[in-house]
Each structure stands twice: as structure tokens, then as C-alpha cells.
Amino acid sequence: MHDIFIDIKSLDMDGRGVGHLENADGSPGKVVFVEGALPGERVSYETLKKKKNWEAGRMVTLQRASSMRVEPKCIHFGYCGGCSMQHLEPGAQVAMKQRVLEDNLKHIAKVKAETILRPMYGPTWDYRYRARLSVRNVPKKNTVMVGFHEKASALVADIVTCEILPDHVARLIVPLRELIAALSIIDHVPQIELAIGEESTVLVLRIMAPLSRKDETLLKAFADTWKIHWWLQPNGPDSAHPYYPLGTDLYYTLPEFGIRMPFKPTDFTQVNHQINRVLVSKALRLLDVQPTDRVADLFCGLGNFTLPLATQAREVVGIEGSTALTERALENARANGLAAKTSFSTRNLFDVTKEDLVALGRFDRMLIDPPRDGAMALAQSLAELRTTHEHLMPQRIVYVSCSPSTLARDAGILVHEAGYVMTKAGVVNMFPHTSHVESIGVFELGEKPAPAEEWIG
């Protein structure tokens, strides 16, 4: 620890304050990342890691506080790694995420959206309907930990509540600790996966040893007392199966489109159901689908966007890399009476080629919702398509992203090589109090791009 004070100028992607030490001549020197500090503040810090060009530390003294600083709601904030920004006013969190998106577009893609969309946000507490809680028996403390990891650590945080989980689940943390402590397989339960639907709360217990009869009795009593459903997962995610009580009815709804979406507790679904509704509605308005349109939904998953699109378009083609997912998406389409307007196919979109796009035929509109790795191969294939099959290019693309850096990378290709114009971009606060940035971009087909040497600089 030392008493050197620095001025914090910005936040990094992990929600840490960023400042600089001063060189002897007064110019900015080594960059310092300070956990717990906010832009506009003057702080001293304890060094946790030191390298030649940067340091990382933890705030010790707050000499000048930011007007954006608020008192964290959770008693475990700063220790538990589930949140990183509770000390920053929620509106300022959104503004910071908007800046992250714009900076990535500027520096990585050399692109500026014509219009910055108003941020999409909703409840800032009790929003997390999906979570993976780690479990660890700690004999030295004579207790079992259930929760998120400690900040920047593989250890499980010693928590008794959580403000971002719905209240009825947050109240389960202590009873779950007591339950696991009473099981015969106490050292063979590494995690509990949480999935909340409209009517049911499911806990998927990862077990690496068989349950005893006493264990089964305890689990069933817990489910009856707390009104939850247990699933057991003895191996990989595909091994997860209902245990007690049977008959789990797990689903979420998209009321604006009349969609009821069944899902399994190990499926990928958005953690924030309220914001997901807002996001789907906004994405479809931005795509501006017409009744005669043929639409592609790439990385379609269970059909989160496909089925709402099918209520508006002539035809929607959903493509995903997993046959299990596309089969489930088709089941969901049938259950919602939309099978006649939808089709699903399994393709690896991370190595998609121009020839694959040609084989799929022309789409009027395209929605892309990739995982964190983005859709680089798709963007490059669209650029190649522009040179040989321009008539097959979708007029408009809406790209939903969970990584501003890969969105920016792909935006650079779509704009500079495929000839699209980025007309709109904005952020979605899917994960309040974390540094996670969800974003959306809109691309409109424009003139053919200039040669590369005219835009690279």
C-alpha cells in the first residue's frame, strides 16, 4: 500500500477505474487500473499486480468522490464476483456501456453509426433468471459455500443473499448450504444451475457420485418446502434429467407476439426475461419485416427471434450449429402454430462460405445473434457475395451481440468490404451491475465499397 493519489479518468471493461501515474516531467506515465474507483475521483490504492507498463490495484482512500457514486445495495459487493458496478449509479452504468460500444466501433471498425439508439434497460435488481452457482465444501470453516466466485478468484464466495437473483431464489442460498452439508456426497456436488420460468423454478444439481436414500429424502423434502423442481446432472449437460417433482413446465413468454417458449434448464436462454422481451421487440422493429419477406435468423437457438419473426414474415429460416437445438426450435414452432412459416437447418456458421449463402438463396432481411466469438466468417462471406451475387444480398441486417469488440470487428467487414451502412447502434443493459455489454447494430445495404486503400488509415 502507498499514499500516492491518482485521478481516475475512465472505466475499463471490468469496471475498474483507469488513471495514470505522473512522470517526472508531469506527463501521464504508467496506466493504473483501480478496483472500486470511478471516473472523476481522486484515490489512493493498494497495488495487487505490477508490470512494466501497468499496475492493478484496489482503492484504499477516496479523496474526491464522483457524483455518480452510490451505496452498493448488496452486503457482499466488493467481495463476491457476481457484480462489479453496484457502486455506480445505474444510469451511469448504461452510459459507460454505450461509450464502450462507440469506442470499439471507432477504434476496431473505424465505423460510426449514423444514429445512436436510446439504451434499452429494465429492472436493475432481482433480474437474473439464469445462473450457475458454484458449490464447495470447506471443512476448515465447517461450512458449505453456495454462490458465485470471489472477485478475481477460483474460490466460492461466502454469501448468504444475492440482490440480483429473484428474491425467492436469494432466500434459498442459506438453506441450500445446509442441505448440501447434510448430503452423503457433500464433496461431489460442484455446482447448481438455476433456471426460472413463468411458473417453475428448477435447480439442476450436478452430482459426481450416486445419491443415498437419505440424500433422496432430503432433496425431496427441500423441493416440497421451497416449491422448486430438482433436476440431476450426473455427467455433461445432455445428461440432465427431471428428478423431483416430475412434470416440470419450464417456459417463458413473448406476449407481444403470442409466443410461449418451452426450454430445458440447461438450454441457453437470456438471463433477463424482461429485457429479452424488450430486445426481441426492438430487434424486429429495426428489421422492419414485411409480410412478403423471406428472413434468415442465424444462430437461432431455440427460436427466440425466429418465432416472433414468423408472425410477421412470409418465411423464416433458422440456422444453428446444433441439431438438438434446431429440432427443439422446430418443436417450439409447431407448439406455437408457426411450423408452416418456419424451417430450421443445422450448419456450422463459424465456417460458413459464400457458396453456403448462395445455396440458401436470397433473404430480404437477416438477423444475426452469435455467441461471444461473433460472426466473422458470415461477414466475410457476405462481402464475397457482394462481388459475385449482389442480387442475393439481404437489404437489411440486425446484429445482436454480447461482445462489443467482435461486433465492431464484424461491422468493419460489413461496412468496408460488403458495402453496408451502419445506420443504428445501441446497448442493451441485459446484466445490470456488471461490465457485460449487450449491443445491437443495424446495417443497410448501400453502394459497393471503395477499394481497401481508401478506407484503411
N, C-alpha and C positions, 0 to 999 in steps of 0.2 A: 504494500500500500504506500502511496505517496501523496503529497499535498499539492501536486501540480493541477491547476484548473484548466479546462479547455472549454471552448464554445462549441455547442452541438449545432450543426448546420442542416442535417437531414437524417433520414432513417434508411437503413438498408433493408434487404428483402427478408431478414429475420426479425425485423422490428427493433434493431439496435440503433442507438444514436451514433451518428458519424461526425467526428471532429478531427482536427489536426493539431499535433504539437507544433510549436513555433521553432523555426531555425534560428540560428544566432543573429541573422540579419532581419528577423521579424517576418520572414516569408513563411507560408504554410509548409510544414515538414511532414513527418510520418503520419499516416492516417491511423485513427484510433476508433475502434468500434466499442461502444459502451452500452452494456445491457442496462435497461431501466432508465436511460436518458432520452429526452425528446428534443426536437428542433427548437432553437431559441433559448435553450437552457445553458447555464454555466455550471459545470460539475467537476468534482474530483473523482478519481476512480482507482479501483484495485486491479492491477494487471493479472490476468489469468493466463494469457499466452502472448509471447513476444517473438516477432520475426523481424527480419531486416527492414522491411518496408511497411510493416503494420503491427498494431497491437490490438488485443481484445481484452476487455476488462468489464468490471461490474461497478456501477455507480456507488460511491461512498457518501459524498457530501453534495447536496443540492444547494448551490449558492444562489441561483436565479431560476425560478420555476417558469415553465411555459403556461400560458393562459389555456392551453389545450389539455393540461394535466388534470386528471380526475382521480378520485379514490377508487382503487380496484374493489369490485364487489365481492370477489372470492377470497376467502381467508387463506387459500393455498397459492394465490398468484405470486409469481416470482420463484416459486419452488417447483410446482407442477409444470410440466412441459405442454399441457393441453392448450394453454393460451400464452400469447406473448405481448398483447397490446391492451390489456384491461386498464392500464394507466393513461390511455389516450382516449379522449372524447370520441364516441362512435362516429360522429360526422367527420371528424378529422381523420379517423382511420380510413374512411371511404375516400377522402380527398388524397390521402397518401397513396392508396392503391391506384387511383386514377393517374397520379403522377408517374408511378412505376410503369403503367401501361404506356403512357405517352413517351416516356424516356426510352423504353425498349423499342417502340416503333421508330423513334427518331434515330437512335444510335445503331440498332441492329438492321433495321429495314430501310432506313433513310426514307421513311414514309410518314406523312402527316395526314390523318383522317380529315376529310372536309368538314365533318361535324362531330363534335364530342357529345355522346349521348348522356342524358341525365342518369346518374348512377342508380342501379336497382338495389334496393335493400329492404329489409323487413325486421322482424323481431331480433334483438341482439342478445337475448337470454333464452334459455330453455329451448334452443332451436335444433339441437343435434340429435336427429332421429336414427343415425347410424354411428356406431363407434366400436372400436376394438379395444377392450380393456385388458391390460396385462395382469397376470396373477403371479405372485411369488411368495412362497413360504419363507419367513425369516426367523429361524429358531433363536437367534441371539436376542431378538426383540420379543420372542414368544407371540408372534402375530403373523397374519397373512395380509399382504398388500394387494389391493384390487384398485386399478385405476390406470391413468396414463403414466408414461415415464417421467422421471425427473427431468428438469431442463438440462439439455446437453449431456444426458447420461443414459446408460442402459438400465439403471435401477428403476424400480417401480416406486412412484411417489406415494408417500404415506398420507392419503387423503381420506376424509370422512364425508365429503359432499362435493358437488360439482354444480356450478351455476349455468353451464352451457347445455347440460343434459336436462331433458324434461324432469320436472320435479318428482314425478312418481318413480323415475329411474334413479335420480340422485339419492332418494331415500333408501335405495337398495344397497348402496355401497357398504355400509357397516354390516347389515345382515348377510351380504354375500361374503364378506371377510370371515364372519363367524361360521357360515355354512361350510366354506372350503376348509376351514380349520378343523371341522368335525369329520371330514371325509377320510376314508382309509387311503385314498390316493392323493392326499394333500400335496405331495411333491410331484405329481404327474398331471397337473392342471395348469398349463401355461397361459391360457387366455380365455376370455369370454367375449363373444361377439354379440353386439346389441343390434336389433332391428325392430323398429316400431312402425306399425301400420295404422290404418284408420281405427281398427277395432282391437288389434292384438299387439302385445309386446313379447318378442321372442328373444331368449338368451341361448346362444349356441355355446355349449360347454365343450371346449377342446380337451379330450381325455386321452392320455397316453398309457393307460392301464385300465383293466376291467373294473366296473363298479361292483362293490359288495352289496349284499341285500340291505344292509343298514344304510349304505350310500343311497340306494334307490329310494328307500323310505324317506330319508332326509330331503332328497330332491323333490319328491312328490309333495311332501308337506310344505316345502318352501313355495312351490308353484301354487298350491291351494291358498296359502296365506297371502301371497303378494299378487295373485292374479296374473301370473306370467306363464308362458309356454316354454318348456325346455326342448331344445334340440341337442343331440350329441354328435360330436365330430371326432371319430377315432383316428382318422388319417387326414388326407388332404381335403380341400373344400368340397369335392364331389361326394365325400363320404358322409357329409352332414345329413341327418335324418331326424324326423319328429320323434320325440320320446314321450313327453307327458305335459299336459293332456293332449291327446291326438285331435286331429281336426283343426289345425291352425289355419285361420283365414287371414292371411297377411296380404295387404294391398294398400295402394294409395290411389287418390283420385285426382283428376284434372277436370273440375266441374265445368269450366268454361266450354269444354269440348265434349262433355258427357262421357269421359273415359274413366274406366275402373281398371287399374293396372295391378294384377297379381304379381307377387315376386317372392323369391325364396330369401331367407335371411342371409345367405352367403352371396347373393347376387349383388352386382354393383348397382346401386341407386343413389341419387343425390342425398346428402346427409340432411339437407334443409328443405323439407317438403313445401313450406310456404314460399320460399324463394324459387324453388323449382317451378311452381305454378306461374310465378311472375316471369321467369326466364322463358318458359315454353310459349307463353302468350306473346311476349315481346319478340322472340325469335320469329314466330310465324307472321306477326305484323310487319317486321322488317323484310321478310322474304317476299311478302305481298303475293301469295299464291293465288292464281286464278283458277276457276273451275275447269278450264281446258288444259291445265298444266300437267306435265309429267315431271315428277320431282324425285331427286335422289336424296336419301338420308344415309350418309356414310358414317361408319362407327355407330350403328343404330342401337346396339344393346338390346334391351327388351322391347324397344319401340316407344321410348319416352317422347320422341318427336314424331316418329313415323305415324302413329295412330292419330294424333291431332292433325297432322298434315293430311291424312286420308279423309278427314271430314271436310276438307276444302279443295283438294286437287282431284284431277281425273284419275291419276295413278301415282302411287308412291312405291319406290323400290328401296328397301332397306338392305344394307350390306354390313356385315360384321365378320370378324375373323374366327368366330367360334360357332360351330354347327349347333351346339347345345343352345346358344343364345338365339340364333335365328329360328330354331324350332320353337323355342319358348315365345319369341316375338310373334310368330305365326299363330300360336295358340291364343295369345292375347288379342290379336286382330280378330280371330274368329269369335272370341268371347265378347268382343265389342261390336260385332256385326260389320266389320270392315275388311274381311278377307277378300272380297271381290275387288277391292281397290288397292290392295297391297300385295307385294311379293317380296320374298326375302332370299338372299343368297349368301353363301359363305366364301369370303375371299380375304387373303392377307393384304390389307390396304397399305401395309408398310413397304411392300414391294410391287405395288400396282404400276402398270405400264400404260403407255399411250394406247397400245393395242387392246388392253383390257377395257379402256374407256370407249374406244371405237366399237368394241363388241357389245357394250351396254347400250349403245345408241344415244340419241340426243335427249338431254334433260333441259327443261326450261328453267328450273331452279335447282339449287343444290344446297343442302345443309350438311355441314361438317362438324362433328363433335368428337374429336380424337382424345385419347389419353394424353398424359403429360409429354410424351415424345413428339406429339404433333403429327402433321400430315405432309411431310416434306416430299415423299415420293409422289403423292397425289398432286401437289402443287407443281412439281416438275413435269408430271405427265400432262397436266393441263397446259403448261407452257409449250410442250412439244405438239400438243393437239392443235394449238393456235396456228402453227405453221403449216399444217397439212390438212386439217379437218375443221376449219374455222366454223363451219355451219353446225358442228356438234357442241360448241361451247355453251355452257349454261349462261344465260343473261345475267343472273344474279346469284351470288353465293353469300350465305350467312355462316360464319365460322365461330363456333362456341369453343372457348379454350380454358383450360385450367392452368396454363403456363404462359405468361405474357412474353417470355423470351422465345418460345417455339412459335407462338402466334406471329410475333414480329419476323422471325426467320422466314416463315411461310408467306407472310404478307409481302416481304421483299420479292419473293419469286413471283407471286401472283400479279404484283403491280409492275415490276420491272421486266419480267420475262413473258408473262401470259397476257399482259395488256389490260389488266383490270384496274379500276379506280377504287381506292378505299374511301367510300363515301361516309361511313359512320363507324365509330368505335366507342366502347364504354365498358365500365366494370360492373360486376355483379357481386355484392357482398354476401357470398354464399357461406363464408366462415367468419363471422364477426369475432373480434378479439384475437385473431390470428393474422399472420402475414400472408396467408394464402390469397392469391389474386385470381378470381374467375373473371373472364372478359368475353366480349363479343365484338366481332367485326363484320362489316357489310361491304361486299365487293361488287361493283357494277362493271360489266364488260364495256371497255372503251376502245380507243383507237389502238392499232397494233403498236407494241412498244418500240421505242427508239433503240438503236444499237447500244450494246452494253457500255461502250466507252463514253456515251453521252450522259449516263446517269451515275456511274460509279465515281465517287470522289470523296 
